Amino acid sequence: MTDKIKIAIVGMGNVASTLLKGLEFYKNSTEGLWHPKLGGLSLNDITIVAVYDIDSSKVGEKIRQNIPDYKTDFSDLLIQPGILEDIVSPHISQNGQIKSVSYDEFVNSLKKIKPEFLINLISSGMEKSSEKYANAALEAGCSFFNATSAKTVTEQARKEFHSKGLMMLGDDLMSQFGGTAFHRGMIEFMTIRGIKIQKAYQLDVGGNQDTKNTMVEEIRERKRQIKTESIAIEAPQPFMSTAGTTEYAEQLGDSRVSYYWMEAKGFLNSIVEMDLSLRTNDSSNGCNVILDSIRAAKRALSKNDLAKADIISSYAFKNPPKKMHIRECIKAFEDAFLN
Ligand SMILES: NC(=O)c1ccc[n+]([C@@H]2O[C@H](COP(=O)([O-])OP(=O)(O)OC[C@H]3O[C@@H](n4cnc5c(N)ncnc54)[C@H](O)[C@@H]3O)[C@@H](O)[C@H]2O)c1
């Protein structure tokens, strides 16, 4: 048996909890997995070696306190303090209190634990903290995966990771069948069927903590820009487009509803109009993509094939360094890793 892929997570919120539950559930099942085996690896080849947060109601507690309804192999892991470089709004932490450590202390903790990947799952709007986590991963010698919308993957940073034989993957996770992926798929289908998209919008309403955080205007605008640009890739011509989170509705819990409207033109400028909605569970929608990316990256790293980082990022993120059409990046990803 090969050694397990060692992962550390920063941000013990909804997505991290669902990811840990998934690792437990998929010990004995493959139902619901997009790619049960990837790069020759299954989910049993992944293990979590450390988890960090800054919410003082979580730090110092065992994972079991955070996921009381589910026993996992990681239930006894202690949630350790992470780093905080941003000004936080009070609701980020459940009791309004923060517990964090210095950058050097965090790097030392990573060096001691020696994960192969650091997955950034911290709250939206934590631009500086995300950047620091990327630096810390580089310094400690582990690859970095940025699920947040913070801009971490720059040309310079990528070069630095590559020079150490590490990968940097990001930015802004694109869920398996979330608002953006579905929107891109619809526009791509219209385009290949010769229908010309003219105008479109996607209005997202969600009920989890991350949606609540996204309601801060600056964060909302940044995520809106990333989503809109990601969708624009699919059409050969510019079109009028708006896509982003518009409302927080607590009653939706960890689910999200995306309302779509599209207007396109066909033969003799005839109008094709679409008006529909999509409801999904937010945190589970991200997990296949995260776990696929980690296994693919592990495979590429073991062959020292760092150039594959571009394919993984195009498959897994809304704002990757190399933009590819949605169908093209799934094909490139599966051609490279599905065997
Ligand atoms: N499908 C998806 O759920 C999806 C898709 C795209 C992007 N994302 C992104 O993934 C991230 C995680 O999503 P979530 O729903 O789990 O969020 P969440 O709000 O449930 O959890 C975030 C956690 O990060 C912690 N945190 C905040 N600042 C931190 C810091 N500096 N260091 C360590 N911990 C910190 C918070 O205390 C919280 O426990 C978000 O940035 C989100 O936008 C998620």
The ligand as an SDF file (V2000), in Angstrom:
LIG
                    3D

 44 48  0  0  0  0  0  0  0  0999 V2000
  -19.2570   24.7270   -2.8650 N   0  0  0  0  0  0  0  0  0  0  0  0
  -18.7880   25.5410   -1.9420 C   0  0  0  0  0  0  0  0  0  0  0  0
  -19.1840   25.4410   -0.8030 O   0  0  0  0  0  0  0  0  0  0  0  0
  -17.7670   26.5800   -2.3200 C   0  0  0  0  0  0  0  0  0  0  0  0
  -17.6070   26.9290   -3.6670 C   0  0  0  0  0  0  0  0  0  0  0  0
  -16.6730   27.9090   -3.9700 C   0  0  0  0  0  0  0  0  0  0  0  0
  -15.9020   28.4990   -2.9860 C   0  0  0  0  0  0  0  0  0  0  0  0
  -16.0930   28.1370   -1.6820 N   0  0  0  0  0  0  0  0  0  0  0  0
  -15.2920   28.8010   -0.6560 C   0  0  0  0  0  0  0  0  0  0  0  0
  -14.7680   27.8760    0.2920 O   0  0  0  0  0  0  0  0  0  0  0  0
  -14.5840   28.5650    1.5550 C   0  0  0  0  0  0  0  0  0  0  0  0
  -15.1800   27.7290    2.6800 C   0  0  0  0  0  0  0  0  0  0  0  0
  -16.5830   27.6740    2.5430 O   0  0  0  0  0  0  0  0  0  0  0  0
  -17.4850   27.2420    3.7980 P   0  0  0  0  0  0  0  0  0  0  0  0
  -18.8930   27.1860    3.3260 O   0  0  0  0  0  0  0  0  0  0  0  0
  -16.8940   26.0820    4.4760 O   0  0  0  0  0  0  0  0  0  0  0  0
  -17.3110   28.5270    4.7420 O   0  0  0  0  0  0  0  0  0  0  0  0
  -17.6840   28.6560    6.3050 P   0  0  0  0  0  0  0  0  0  0  0  0
  -18.0200   30.0790    6.5200 O   0  0  0  0  0  0  0  0  0  0  0  0
  -18.6710   27.6170    6.6900 O   0  0  0  0  0  0  0  0  0  0  0  0
  -16.3020   28.2770    7.0440 O   0  0  0  0  0  0  0  0  0  0  0  0
  -15.1690   29.0830    7.0270 C   0  0  0  0  0  0  0  0  0  0  0  0
  -14.3440   28.7510    8.2600 C   0  0  0  0  0  0  0  0  0  0  0  0
  -13.1090   29.4750    8.1560 O   0  0  0  0  0  0  0  0  0  0  0  0
  -12.7870   29.9800    9.4400 C   0  0  0  0  0  0  0  0  0  0  0  0
  -11.8260   31.0680    9.2690 N   0  0  0  0  0  0  0  0  0  0  0  0
  -12.0530   32.3570    8.9240 C   0  0  0  0  0  0  0  0  0  0  0  0
  -10.8880   33.0210    8.8530 N   0  0  0  0  0  0  0  0  0  0  0  0
   -9.9060   32.1380    9.1210 C   0  0  0  0  0  0  0  0  0  0  0  0
   -8.4860   32.2350    9.2000 C   0  0  0  0  0  0  0  0  0  0  0  0
   -7.8420   33.3720    8.9490 N   0  0  0  0  0  0  0  0  0  0  0  0
   -7.7970   31.1160    9.5090 N   0  0  0  0  0  0  0  0  0  0  0  0
   -8.4110   29.9280    9.7650 C   0  0  0  0  0  0  0  0  0  0  0  0
   -9.7620   29.8000    9.7320 N   0  0  0  0  0  0  0  0  0  0  0  0
  -10.5030   30.8880    9.3910 C   0  0  0  0  0  0  0  0  0  0  0  0
  -14.1320   30.3750   10.0300 C   0  0  0  0  0  0  0  0  0  0  0  0
  -14.0570   30.4930   11.4420 O   0  0  0  0  0  0  0  0  0  0  0  0
  -14.9870   29.1860    9.5720 C   0  0  0  0  0  0  0  0  0  0  0  0
  -14.9180   28.1340   10.5200 O   0  0  0  0  0  0  0  0  0  0  0  0
  -15.2320   29.9420    1.3970 C   0  0  0  0  0  0  0  0  0  0  0  0
  -14.2560   30.9260    1.1320 O   0  0  0  0  0  0  0  0  0  0  0  0
  -16.1270   29.7380    0.1740 C   0  0  0  0  0  0  0  0  0  0  0  0
  -16.4060   30.9350   -0.5370 O   0  0  0  0  0  0  0  0  0  0  0  0
  -17.0010   27.1910   -1.3180 C   0  0  0  0  0  0  0  0  0  0  0  0
  1  2  1  0
  2  3  2  0
  2  4  1  0
  4  5  1  0
  4 44  2  0
  5  6  2  0
  6  7  1  0
  7  8  2  0
  8  9  1  0
  8 44  1  0
  9 10  1  0
  9 42  1  0
 10 11  1  0
 11 12  1  0
 11 40  1  0
 12 13  1  0
 13 14  1  0
 14 15  2  0
 14 16  1  0
 14 17  1  0
 17 18  1  0
 18 19  2  0
 18 20  1  0
 18 21  1  0
 21 22  1  0
 22 23  1  0
 23 24  1  0
 23 38  1  0
 24 25  1  0
 25 26  1  0
 25 36  1  0
 26 27  1  0
 26 35  1  0
 27 28  2  0
 28 29  1  0
 29 30  1  0
 29 35  2  0
 30 31  1  0
 30 32  2  0
 32 33  1  0
 33 34  2  0
 34 35  1  0
 36 37  1  0
 36 38  1  0
 38 39  1  0
 40 41  1  0
 40 42  1  0
 42 43  1  0
M  CHG  2   8   1  16  -1
M  END
$$$$
